[in-house]
């Protein structure tokens, strides 16, 4: 029997599937034993999974620069550095849906950045 391969499902890593399985398991245990903590952890894991899906749906292109003062650090020493993330795509991150000539923006519209 040939293995069923769905290309869309291969985008999610093993860790992602583990988070989804853990959320289902936690929710089931929370329902079965009345554990509110397990239900809260299941909801948190599910929200984490949905946020991750949101990152793979869009066509995002990021440039990341890591700048460290020293490349080697001993245990107990401080590691001083910076990280800069920038949008390298041709389109802006926040493009309002009313960006056309015939439409007008809603009265309380804000766009970060």
N, C-alpha and C positions, 0 to 999 in steps of 0.2 A: 504494500500500500504506500503510495507516494505521500510525502509530507506536504501538508497544506501550507503554502507560503503566501502571505498577504503582504505586499510591499509597504502598505501604510502602517501596519503593525510593527514593522521592523525599525521604525523610527524611535520607538520607545525602548529605552535600555532595560537591562535586567533589573537595575535599581528601581526604575520607574514601575515596572510590573510588580516588584516586591513591595513597593509603597502601596500600590493599589490592592494587592492581596492582603497586606497587613491591615489596611483600612476595612476591608470586607470582614476579615477575621475578628478585628477589634469590635466592629459594629455587632457582629453575631454574638460574640461573648458578652458584650454589654447588654444586648437584648435578653439573652438567655439567663444571665445571672443578676441583672439589674444594676450593673456597674456603670455609673454615670461617667466615671473617669475614662473608661474604655470607649464609651460613645464620644466623648470629647476628643480623645486621641484619634478616633476614626474620622471625625469631621475635619480635624486638623490635617490628617494625612490626605484626605480627599481634596481639600482646598489646595494643598501643596501640589497634588497631581494635576488639578485643573489649571493652576498657575503655570506649571511646566508645559502643559498643552498649549496655553496661550502664547508661550514663547516660540513654539515650533510652527504655529499656524501662520504667523506673519513673516514677511520677507525682510528680516532685520539683518543689517550688516554693521558690525561693530569693530572698531579698532581699539586694541588694548595695549597700553604701554606700561611696563613694570620697570621702575627705576629704583634700584637698591644702592645704598651708600657703600655697602661691602657685600661681596659675594659669599663670604664665609662668616659664620657667626658661631661662637662657642656657647655651650649651654649656660644659661643665666645671663648672657649679654643681650643688649637691646638690638633689635634689627630695625634700622631706620630706613624707610623707603616711601615710595608713593606709587599709586596706580591711577592711570587716567584712561577712562573709557569714552570713546567718541563715536558719533554716528557717521559712518562712512558711506552710507547709501545716498543716492541722488535725490531721494525724496525726504522731506522732513518727517520727524517722528510724530508730530502732532499736526495733522492737516484737517481742519474743520470740514464737516460734510457740507457746509453751506458755501464752499469755495467756488461758486459759479455766479455768473452775471445776473441771472434771473432770481436768485434766492437771496433772502436777507437773513442775517444771523438772529438767533433768539436773543431776547433782551439781557439775559444773565449769562452770557457766554464768556468763558475764560479758557485760555490755552496756556499751559505751563511752558516756560522757556521762551 
